[in-house]
């Protein structure tokens, strides 16, 4: 990464409308960012979830399973990828 690299999170979504009924809040910030960002989410009830991040060509770069999640506050650092 050069010091001028930055990321814009413009394709943040839940896989389906059916799955989104479990979310009461979902935020990703800051946007744009330099590879460091925070995901905050609140689910309606505890759920086993999977957080997956993909690069611009569709390659999966992060997968993290979160069992029985209700509140999620996850910091990501992509500057070393």
C-alpha positions as CSV (number, residue, x, y, z in Angstrom):
1,X,0.0,0.0,0.0
2,X,1.3,3.5,-0.8
3,X,0.7,6.2,1.7
4,X,-1.9,7.6,-0.8
5,X,-4.1,4.5,-0.8
6,X,-7.6,4.7,0.5
7,X,-10.7,2.6,0.6
8,X,-14.3,3.5,-0.1
9,X,-16.9,1.1,1.3
10,X,-19.5,1.4,-1.3
11,X,-20.7,-2.2,-1.5
12,X,-21.6,-2.9,2.1
13,X,-24.7,-5.1,2.2
14,X,-26.5,-7.9,3.9
15,X,-26.7,-11.0,1.6
16,X,-30.5,-10.9,1.4
17,X,-33.6,-9.0,2.6
18,X,-34.6,-12.1,4.5
19,X,-31.3,-11.9,6.5
20,X,-31.7,-8.2,7.1
21,X,-34.7,-8.7,9.3
22,X,-32.3,-9.8,12.0
23,X,-30.5,-6.4,12.1
24,X,-31.7,-3.4,14.0
25,X,-28.6,-1.3,13.3
26,X,-25.6,-1.5,10.9
27,X,-22.8,1.0,10.5
28,X,-19.4,1.1,8.9
29,X,-17.2,4.1,9.5
30,X,-15.2,6.1,8.5
31,X,-16.0,6.0,4.8
32,X,-13.8,6.6,2.9
33,X,-10.9,5.3,5.0
34,X,-7.2,4.4,4.7
35,X,-7.8,0.7,5.4
36,X,-8.8,1.0,9.0
37,X,-12.5,1.0,9.7
38,X,-15.1,-0.1,12.3
39,X,-18.2,-2.2,11.8
40,X,-20.9,-1.7,14.4
41,X,-24.1,-3.8,14.3
42,X,-26.9,-4.7,16.6
43,X,-29.0,-7.7,16.0
44,X,-32.6,-8.2,17.1
45,X,-31.7,-11.4,18.9
46,X,-28.5,-13.4,19.3
47,X,-27.4,-15.1,16.1
48,X,-24.5,-17.0,14.7
49,X,-23.1,-14.8,12.0
50,X,-20.2,-14.7,9.5
51,X,-18.4,-11.5,8.6
52,X,-16.9,-11.7,5.2
53,X,-14.8,-9.1,3.4
54,X,-13.9,-9.2,-0.3
55,X,-11.5,-7.1,-2.4
56,X,-12.5,-5.3,-5.5
57,X,-12.1,-8.4,-7.8
58,X,-14.2,-10.6,-5.5
59,X,-11.4,-12.4,-3.6
60,X,-12.4,-13.2,-0.1
61,X,-9.8,-11.5,2.2
62,X,-11.4,-11.9,5.7
63,X,-13.9,-14.3,7.1
64,X,-14.7,-14.3,10.8
65,X,-17.4,-16.3,12.5
66,X,-19.1,-14.7,15.5
67,X,-21.2,-17.1,17.6
68,X,-24.3,-15.9,19.4
69,X,-23.8,-12.2,18.4
70,X,-26.1,-9.5,19.6
71,X,-23.8,-6.4,19.6
72,X,-20.8,-6.3,17.3
73,X,-18.1,-3.7,17.4
74,X,-15.2,-4.9,15.2
75,X,-12.2,-2.9,14.1
76,X,-10.5,-3.9,10.8
77,X,-7.1,-3.0,9.6
78,X,-6.5,-3.8,5.9
79,X,-3.3,-1.8,5.4
80,X,-1.2,-4.9,5.5
81,X,-3.1,-6.8,2.8
